[in-house]
Amino acid sequence: MARARLTVTTPDGSWAGRVTRSHPDAHIRVRTASIGEPATLVAEVTAPSLAPVIAAISEADGVRSLDILDRHGDTAVCRLTVADAGPLAAAAAAGAPPEYPFTVADGTIEWELTATRSALADLADELSERGLEFTVAEMRPGDDREPLLTPRQRTVVRTALHSGYHEVPRGCSLATVAEQADLSKSTCSEILRRAEKRLLTRYLDGGQP
């Protein structure tokens, strides 16, 4: 496993990027997230002038709903439903989720995460494929004896295998595997595809998957 610290630049079209760039004194501290279509976030929004920031988030493209759960001083705890989880969807697909909480400010996201080097490489690919710029602020090497699959990839592969997804003919659909794994169909497909690639690569290279 390896420990990494990343700074991800949000695209101009994302709601978080637009709001935090328009209100540079605002900070969005994401406590938890459920990645799906749509995605649900619980976040603390902090700003010296809070009302305009909350209004900007609520009215932003891609934000389907905003509920204020608690408010104290210049901070509001909000539950957001968003159409696209953006960088979080990339992290979920790569099997390298960031640690919570993390902060979004002035158009950038600060992440810390622990994952296998393979998962971190997948995350870099996912972010690049989605046109998301990032920099690695810190990387600490891990143990060479890291597992082939991430825990999430192992769970999805096991679910697919036990459900008959790999049988001929198939015993279930991808949608069924996604539902059992509590994932969106697209996220499940990406996780399964990357896990299968790792297994096949190891097998064809003569290793034991």
C-alpha positions in Angstrom: 0.0 0.0 0.0 1.1 3.6 -0.6 0.1 6.9 1.0 -0.6 9.8 -1.3 -1.7 13.4 -1.1 -3.2 14.9 -4.3 -4.5 18.3 -5.4 -7.2 18.0 -8.0 -8.3 21.0 -10.1 -12.1 21.0 -10.6 -13.2 21.7 -14.2 -14.8 25.1 -15.0 -18.1 23.3 -15.6 -18.4 21.7 -12.2 -20.7 23.2 -9.6 -18.0 23.0 -6.9 -15.4 24.7 -9.1 -17.7 27.5 -10.2 -18.9 28.3 -6.6 -15.6 28.2 -4.9 -13.9 30.2 -7.6 -16.7 32.8 -7.5 -16.5 32.9 -3.7 -12.8 32.4 -2.9 -13.4 32.8 0.9 -15.8 29.8 0.9 -14.7 26.3 1.9 -16.7 23.1 1.2 -15.7 20.3 3.6 -17.1 17.0 2.3 -17.9 14.7 5.2 -19.3 11.7 3.4 -20.4 10.8 -0.1 -22.6 8.1 -1.7 -21.4 7.7 -5.3 -24.2 6.9 -7.7 -26.3 8.5 -10.4 -27.2 10.9 -8.8 -24.6 11.2 -6.0 -25.3 12.4 -2.4 -22.9 14.4 -0.4 -22.9 15.7 3.2 -20.7 18.7 3.4 -20.0 21.7 5.7 -20.1 25.0 3.8 -18.2 27.8 5.5 -18.0 31.4 4.3 -17.9 34.9 6.0 -21.1 35.7 4.0 -22.8 32.3 4.0 -26.2 33.0 2.4 -24.9 34.0 -1.2 -22.7 30.8 -1.2 -25.6 28.5 -0.3 -27.8 30.2 -2.9 -25.0 29.8 -5.5 -24.7 26.1 -4.8 -28.4 25.5 -4.8 -28.8 27.2 -8.2 -25.7 25.7 -9.8 -26.1 23.4 -12.8 -25.7 19.8 -11.7 -27.1 20.4 -8.2 -30.5 18.7 -8.0 -31.3 19.5 -4.3 -29.8 21.1 -1.3 -31.1 20.6 2.3 -29.6 22.5 5.3 -29.2 20.0 8.1 -27.6 22.3 10.7 -26.3 25.8 10.8 -24.0 27.5 13.3 -22.2 30.8 12.8 -20.7 31.0 9.4 -21.0 27.2 8.7 -24.0 25.2 7.4 -24.1 21.5 7.2 -25.8 20.5 3.9 -27.0 17.4 2.2 -26.5 17.7 -1.6 -27.8 15.6 -4.4 -25.7 16.1 -7.5 -26.0 14.7 -11.0 -22.3 13.9 -11.4 -19.8 13.1 -8.6 -16.9 14.2 -10.8 -13.5 13.4 -9.3 -15.2 11.2 -6.7 -16.6 9.0 -9.4 -13.1 8.6 -10.9 -11.8 7.6 -7.4 -14.6 5.1 -7.0 -14.0 3.5 -10.4 -10.2 3.2 -9.7 -10.8 1.6 -6.3 -8.9 4.5 -4.6 -11.4 6.5 -2.6 -10.1 9.6 -0.7 -10.2 9.8 3.1 -13.0 11.9 4.5 -13.4 14.7 5.3 -11.7 16.6 2.5 -11.9 20.2 1.4 -12.8 22.0 -1.8 -11.6 25.7 -1.9 -10.9 28.1 -4.7 -11.5 25.5 -7.4 -9.2 22.8 -6.0 -9.7 19.6 -4.0 -7.2 18.4 -1.4 -7.2 14.6 -1.1 -5.3 12.1 1.1 -5.6 8.4 0.4 -4.1 5.1 1.0 -4.2 2.5 -1.8 -2.2 0.0 -3.8 0.2 1.5 -6.3 -1.9 -0.2 -9.0 -5.1 1.6 -7.7 -3.2 4.9 -7.7 -2.1 4.3 -11.3 -5.7 3.6 -12.2 -6.8 6.8 -10.4 -4.3 8.8 -12.4 -5.7 7.2 -15.6 -9.3 7.9 -14.5 -8.7 11.5 -13.7 -6.8 12.1 -17.0 -9.5 10.3 -19.0 -12.1 12.7 -17.5 -10.0 15.7 -18.3 -9.2 16.5 -14.6 -5.9 18.0 -13.9 -4.1 17.0 -10.7 -0.7 17.2 -8.9 0.8 14.7 -6.5 1.9 16.7 -3.5 3.3 13.7 -1.6 3.8 10.0 -2.2 5.1 7.5 0.3 6.1 4.1 -1.1 4.4 1.1 0.3 5.0 -2.6 0.7 6.0 -4.5 -2.5 3.8 -7.4 -1.3 0.6 -5.4 -1.9 -2.6 -7.4 -2.9 -3.4 -7.7 -6.6 -6.9 -6.3 -6.2 -8.2 -3.5 -4.0 -10.8 -4.5 -1.4 -13.6 -3.0 -3.5 -12.4 -4.7 -6.7 -12.3 -8.0 -4.8 -15.9 -7.5 -3.6 -17.2 -6.7 -7.0 -15.4 -9.6 -8.7 -16.6 -12.0 -6.0 -20.2 -10.7 -6.4 -20.1 -11.1 -10.1 -18.6 -14.6 -9.9 -21.1 -15.9 -7.3 -24.0 -14.3 -9.2 -23.1 -16.2 -12.4 -22.1 -13.1 -14.4 -19.1 -15.0 -15.9 -21.1 -18.1 -16.8 -22.0 -19.0 -20.4 -24.7 -18.0 -20.9 -24.6 -15.3 -18.3 -26.5 -16.1 -15.1 -27.2 -12.4 -14.4 -26.8 -9.0 -15.9 -24.3 -6.2 -15.1 -27.2 -4.3 -13.6 -27.8 -7.1 -11.1 -24.2 -7.2 -10.1 -24.3 -3.4 -9.6 -27.4 -3.6 -7.5 -26.0 -6.3 -5.3 -22.7 -4.3 -4.9 -24.7 -1.1 -4.2 -23.1 0.7 -7.1 -24.2 2.5 -10.2 -24.1 0.4 -13.3 -21.3 2.5 -14.9 -19.1 2.5 -11.8 -19.6 -1.3 -11.4 -18.6 -1.8 -15.0 -15.4 0.3 -14.6 -14.4 -1.4 -11.4 -15.0 -4.9 -12.9 -13.2 -4.0 -16.1 -10.1 -2.8 -14.3 -10.1 -5.8 -11.9 -10.4 -8.2 -14.8 -7.5 -6.4 -16.6 -5.2 -6.9 -13.5 -6.2 -10.6 -13.2 -5.6 -11.3 -16.8 -2.3 -9.4 -17.0 -1.0 -11.3 -14.0 -2.2 -14.6 -15.4 -0.7 -14.0 -18.8 2.6 -12.8 -17.3 2.8 -16.2 -15.6 1.8 -15.2 -12.1 -0.9 -16.6 -9.9 -3.9 -14.3 -9.6 
